[in-house]
Amino acid sequence: MAAEMGETIRGIEGEAEKLIEKAGADAGNILEDADREIARILSAETVMDEVRIEHDRIIAEAKEEAEKKIQGSKKKADVIRSRSSRKIDALSQQTANHIRGIF
């Protein structure tokens, strides 16, 4: 039973790590898209002030979106960790009760 609970907890923690990694990858993709868009804008003949404004806007939006995804994934990971912590506490209590002969 303890081994199964341990496996479950490891699985939950693995899922949380995957969520965070995916958010990081998504953030990287967003920033890459922003860089490509910036390169496209810079290659066009436009006024540099307009380019800088558009550049800053795209980067700001990309960073904001990336941060939201990272924070959302961290919140999901925290929930998963909290659930696993409660399961560990319950398992510990059951084990202690079993040792004391309380069923």
N, C-alpha and C positions, 0 to 999 in steps of 0.2 A: 504494500500500500504506500509506504514512504517512497519507494523507488518510482512508483507511478506518479505520485505527486511531484517528485523531483523532476521527472521527465516533462510533466505538464508545465511546470514553472519554467524550465529551460525553453520549452517550446514557446511559451508566452513571451519570454524575454527575447527570444530570437525574432519573433514577429515584431516586437517593438523596435529592435535594432534595424530590421528591414525597412520599417516605416520611416525611420530617421534617415537611413541611407537613400531611400527613394526620394525623400524630400530634398536632400542635398543634391541628388542627381537632377531632379526637376529644376532646382534653383540654378544649377550649372547650365542646363539647357536654355533656361530663360535668359540668362546672361549672355550665352552664345548667340541666341536669336537677336538680342539687343545689339551685340557687337556687329553682327551681320547687317542689321538695319542701319546702324551708324555708318558702316563702311559704304553702304549703298547711298546714303544721304551725302556723305562726304565726297563721293565720286561724281555726284551731279554738280552742275554749275549753279550754286546758290550763294547767297550772301553768308559769310562766315558767322555772323551774329545769329542768323536764323538757324544755321547748322548747330551751333553751340547750344542754343535753347532747346532744339529738338533732341540733341544728344543727351542733354541733362534730363529732359523729361523722360526719355526712353529708359535711361539708366535708373532714374528714381522709381519709375513704375516697375521695372524688372526687379529691383532690390526689394521694393515693398511686397510684390507678389511672392518672391522667393522667401522673404521673412515670414509672411503669413503661412506659407506651406510648411516651413520649418517649425514654427510655433504650433501649428495644428498637429503635426506629427509628434512633437514633444508632448503635447497634451494627451494624445492617444497613448503614447508610450507610458506616461505617468499613470494613466488609468489602468493600463495593463499591469504595470508594476504594483500598483495598489491592490489590484485584485489578487495577484499572486502572493502578496504579503499577507492578505487576509486568509488565503488558503494555507499558507505556511503556519500562521497562528492557529488555525483550526486543527491542522494536522498535529501540531505540537501539543495542543490541549487534549486531543484524542489519545495521543501517545502517552501523555502524563496520566490521564485517567486510566488507561489500560494498565500501565505499570502499577498504579495504586489499586487496581482491581475494581474500579468504578466503570460500569458498562452502561 
